[in-house]
Amino acid sequence: MIKLALDMDDVLANTHEKLVDIVLNEFKSNLTEADLHRAGLRELLHPKQYQRILKIMDSPGFFKDISVKEGAQETAHKLSQYYDIYIATACMEFPNSFQDKFNWLAHHFDFIPWTNLIFCGYKSILNTDYLIDDHPRNLAHFQGKGILFTAAHNRSETVYPRVNNWSEVGELFIPNK
């Protein structure tokens, strides 16, 4: 059976949206919501603000209440009828995120067995046929076929095939859609 790996942050989960809310409500900044969606936060924030974002992301509880991307649950469930589905999330950058991410996935994607949850650093170790991810760096050394999921920080990337939302993922992978 074909193996399909799905990234969590900014593919299944609206991580960027939570960060935008934090910047708008807790940071002193002239940036608007539209500004915060046109590029990655690393590019838009002052380096000290960006370091603050990284500390917030590594705080216990940050990942526990992130909303699910529109269509992600339904489409991933349909995909699981045709493919072996794995969730691959790079949680080593934020070690405090492991428990929150595990619980979040168990709650929102309970149809994917715990044996198919991969918590890793670099995703080049994955042995799946496809990887849908928002970071080109994760696709660069992936041995299967990488598909870039559109996010604010990858809008200028042109190297990889791209999907903009879960409807497009369904069109690409679900037979007879």
C-alpha positions in Angstrom: 0.0 0.0 0.0 1.2 3.5 -0.7 2.5 5.4 2.3 1.5 9.1 2.8 3.1 11.2 5.5 1.3 14.4 6.6 3.0 17.2 8.6 1.2 18.6 11.6 2.0 22.3 12.0 0.5 24.5 9.3 -0.7 21.4 7.4 -3.1 19.7 9.8 -3.0 22.4 12.5 -3.4 26.2 12.2 -0.2 26.9 14.1 0.5 30.1 12.1 -3.0 31.4 13.0 -2.3 31.0 16.7 1.0 32.8 16.3 -0.6 35.7 14.4 -3.2 36.1 17.3 -0.3 36.2 19.8 1.6 38.8 17.8 -1.5 41.0 17.3 -2.6 40.7 20.9 0.6 40.5 22.9 3.3 42.3 20.9 4.0 45.9 20.3 3.9 46.1 16.6 2.5 48.0 13.6 2.0 44.8 11.7 -1.6 44.1 10.6 -3.2 40.7 10.3 -2.8 40.9 6.5 1.0 41.7 6.9 1.4 38.6 9.1 -0.1 36.4 6.4 2.1 37.7 3.5 5.4 36.2 4.7 6.9 34.1 7.5 7.2 35.6 11.0 11.0 35.2 10.9 11.0 37.7 8.0 8.4 40.1 9.5 9.3 40.3 13.2 12.2 42.0 14.9 14.8 39.3 15.9 14.0 39.8 19.6 10.3 39.4 18.9 11.0 36.3 16.8 13.1 34.8 19.7 10.1 35.5 22.0 7.8 33.6 19.6 10.2 30.6 19.7 10.1 30.6 23.5 6.3 30.8 23.5 6.2 27.8 21.1 8.5 25.8 23.4 6.2 26.5 26.4 4.2 23.6 27.7 0.6 24.0 26.5 1.2 26.0 23.4 0.3 23.2 21.0 -2.7 21.8 22.9 -5.4 24.1 21.7 -4.5 24.9 18.1 -7.4 24.7 15.7 -7.5 22.1 12.9 -7.1 23.3 9.3 -10.4 23.4 7.4 -11.0 20.0 5.7 -8.0 18.3 7.3 -9.9 15.8 9.4 -12.4 14.8 6.7 -9.8 14.5 3.9 -7.2 12.7 6.1 -10.0 10.2 7.1 -10.9 9.6 3.4 -7.2 9.2 2.6 -6.9 6.6 5.3 -9.3 4.4 3.3 -6.8 4.3 0.3 -3.3 4.8 1.9 -1.2 4.1 4.9 -1.3 7.5 6.6 1.5 8.7 8.9 1.7 12.0 10.8 5.3 13.2 10.8 6.0 16.2 13.1 9.3 17.8 13.8 8.9 18.2 17.6 12.5 18.0 18.5 13.0 21.8 17.9 10.4 22.4 20.6 10.9 19.5 23.1 8.1 20.7 25.4 5.7 20.2 22.5 5.7 16.4 22.5 2.9 15.7 24.9 0.7 18.5 23.6 1.2 17.3 20.0 0.6 13.6 20.9 -2.7 14.6 22.7 -3.8 16.9 19.9 -3.3 14.2 17.3 -5.1 11.6 19.5 -8.0 14.0 19.9 -8.4 15.3 16.4 -7.1 12.4 14.3 -8.0 9.4 16.4 -8.5 7.2 13.3 -4.7 7.3 12.8 -3.1 4.7 15.1 -0.4 5.8 17.5 2.0 3.5 15.7 1.7 5.9 12.7 2.7 9.0 14.6 6.3 10.0 13.9 8.0 12.6 16.2 11.3 13.5 14.6 13.9 16.1 13.8 14.8 16.0 10.1 12.1 14.3 7.9 14.7 12.9 5.5 14.5 9.8 7.7 11.0 9.1 6.5 10.4 6.0 4.4 7.1 7.0 2.8 6.1 7.5 -0.8 4.8 11.0 -0.3 5.3 13.8 2.2 2.9 16.8 2.4 4.7 19.5 4.4 4.8 23.3 4.6 8.6 23.6 4.9 10.8 23.2 1.8 13.7 22.1 4.0 11.7 19.0 5.0 11.2 18.1 1.3 14.7 18.8 0.2 16.2 15.5 1.3 13.1 13.5 1.4 13.5 10.3 -0.7 9.8 10.1 -1.9 7.7 12.7 -3.6 7.4 16.0 -1.7 4.4 18.2 -1.9 4.4 21.7 -0.5 1.4 22.8 1.5 1.0 26.6 1.0 1.8 28.7 4.1 2.8 32.3 4.6 6.5 31.4 4.9 6.7 29.5 1.6 4.8 31.6 -0.9 7.8 32.3 -3.1 9.0 28.7 -3.2 8.7 27.2 -6.7 10.7 24.0 -6.6 8.0 21.6 -5.4 4.5 20.7 -6.5 2.1 22.6 -4.3 -1.4 22.3 -2.7 -3.1 25.3 -1.2 -5.7 23.5 1.0 -7.2 20.2 1.9 -9.6 20.2 -1.0 -6.7 20.2 -3.3 -5.1 17.3 -1.4 -8.3 15.4 -1.9 -8.4 16.1 -5.6 -4.8 14.9 -5.9 -5.0 11.7 -3.9 -8.6 10.5 -3.5 -9.8 8.4 -6.4 -12.9 9.5 -8.3 -13.0 12.9 -6.7 
